[in-house]
Amino acid sequence: MTYRVMGVDPGLTRCGLAVVDIEPNRRSTLVAVGVVGTEAGRSLDERLLVISDAVDSWLDLHKPQVLAVERVFSQLNVSTVMGTAQASGVVIVAAARRGIPVALHTPTEVKAAVTGNGQADKVAVTKMVTKILRLDTAPRPADAADALALAITHAWRRGVGQQGAAAAAGSITPAQRIWAEAEARARRR
């Protein structure tokens, strides 16, 4: 049985949206990916409404079991943090209205989950997302790839499936293997 996760990389200018189906063996399949954008010159309420409408449409169309959202973290630019937090709030409320649980993941957690390195750059994350999802071309822009990485991270961190037979059969990616090994080490402690 597949587990459907919607990943959201929140932002006022570009908000990445992605839906991924994860099988019990952790095989991940792209369902949909996109970016909703708003112009900086529009009022805040108009920008948040555009994001809200897009998220509502995606939630109603794709019916994810959970929403994975990037956790807002402190940056030097306070206005960027505020815009990201406001977009996150709109997304979280949309999920809450539908009874869909929301999980928050830091950028470091996401990078570690998909690449094995919490300090990986956006190019490395995009490359691994492309490989994990068996895509012919890399998702663009980076906000779309980040939303996909969030969805994958949540499913893998949640422990969808067990590695056992899949690992023995060699049907998991190197990133999945690294993640599974890290999870196993953490359980032994």
N, C-alpha and C positions, 0 to 999 in steps of 0.2 A: 504494500500500500504506500502510495507516495504522500509526502508531506509538502504542502504548498506554503511557501514563504514569500512575502512581499518585502523587499528591501527599499529603504528610502534614504537618500543622501540629501538632507534638507538644505535649502538655501532660498533666498528671495529671488536672486537673479536666475539661477538654475537649480532646479530640484530634481535629482535623479530618481527615477522610479523603475523597479524591476520586479518581476515575478519569476520564481524558480521552483521547479518540482524536484524533490530529493527522494530517491528511492531508499529502501532499507539498507542497501549496500553502499550508500552515499553517492551513487551516480546522480549527477546533477544535470538537469535539462532546462534550458531557457524556455520560458513561456512568453514573456514580453519584456521589453526594455524601452525606456524613453526618458525624455527630459522635458519638464514643463518650465517655461521661462517667463519672466516678467521684466518689463523695462524699468530701469531705475527712476525714470521721470514720473512714473505713476504713483498715486498715493498709496500708503501702506495698506489701507483697507482694501483697495482694488487689487493689489498684488497678492495679499493673503487670500482673497476670494478666488482668484485664478487658481492658486495652488490647491485650495480646498475643493473646488469643483473638479479639478483633475484627479485628486486623490479619491474623492467620492466615486467618480466614474471607474477608476481602476479597482477599487475595493468591490464595487457592485459587479463589475464584469468578471474579475478573476477569482473572487471569493477565497482569499488566502486564509490559512488557519492561524497565522500569526504575522505580525508586522515587526520587522527589524529596522530600527532607526539609529542613525549615528548619534552617539551621545555628544552633546554640545560641550566643547572644552574651551578653556580660556585662551584667548589670543591677544596680541597687542592691540588689534583693531576692535574696540568695543562695539562700534556700529555693526561690524560684520557678525560678531557674536550675538548681538541682539536680534539681527535679522534671521540668523540661523535658528535661534531659540524660538522666535515667533513662528517661523515656518514649521519647526518641530511640533509646536503646540497645536497648530491646525491639524497636522497629520495625526497626532496622538488622539485628539478629540474625535476625528473622523472614525478611527478604529474603535474607540470606546463606545461610540453611538451604535456600533454593530456588534458589540460584545467580543471583538477580536483582541486577543492579548497583544501587548506591545513589549518588545525587548529592546534595551538600549545597549549598544556596543561602542567602545572607544575605537578611534582609528588604529591604535596600536594592536588591539585585539584582532581587528579585521586583517591587518597586514600579516600578523603572526599566523592567523588561521589559514589564509590562502597561499602565503609564500613561505611560511616557516621562519620569517624574520620580521619582528615587530617594527623594525626601522626601514623596511622596504620602501622604495619610492613608488610613485603612481604608475610608472612604466612597468615595473615588476608586477604590481598588483593586476594591471590590465592584461599583461602577458599570461599570468596564471589563471585569471578568470576565463580568458579565451581558451586556454588549454582544458581547464576543468569542465567547461561547458561544451567542449568540442566544436567551437565556432570556427567558421572559415575566415572571418575577419574580426578584428578587435572591436569591442563596443566603444563608441565615441559619442559624446565627449567623455572626459574622465568621470564626470558626475554619474553617467550611466554605468560605467564599469564599477564605480564605488558602490552604487546601489546593488548591483549583482553580487559584489563581494560581501556586502552586509547580509544579504539573504543566505548565501552559502555559509558564511560564518555562523549565523544563528543556528542553522540546521545541524552543522557539524558540532557546535558547542553543546547543543541540546542532546547530542548523542544519537541522532537518527541512525538506526541500524547498528550492527556490530561489525567490526573489521574482519574477524575470524576467517570465514570461508572466502570472502572477497579478497582479502590480502593474500591468502594462499593461492588464489586463482590469478593474482596479479591484475585485478580489474580496478585498482584504485590508482590515483595519480601520486606522484612523489610528495606533493603538498599534503594530500590526505594521509599518506603514510607517516609523514613527520608529525602531523596533528595527532594521529592515533597513538603514536609512540609517546608524545608529550602527555596525552590524557592518561595513558597507562602508567607512566612514571608518577603522575600526580596522585593517582589512586593508591599506589604502593606506599606513599609517604604517610 
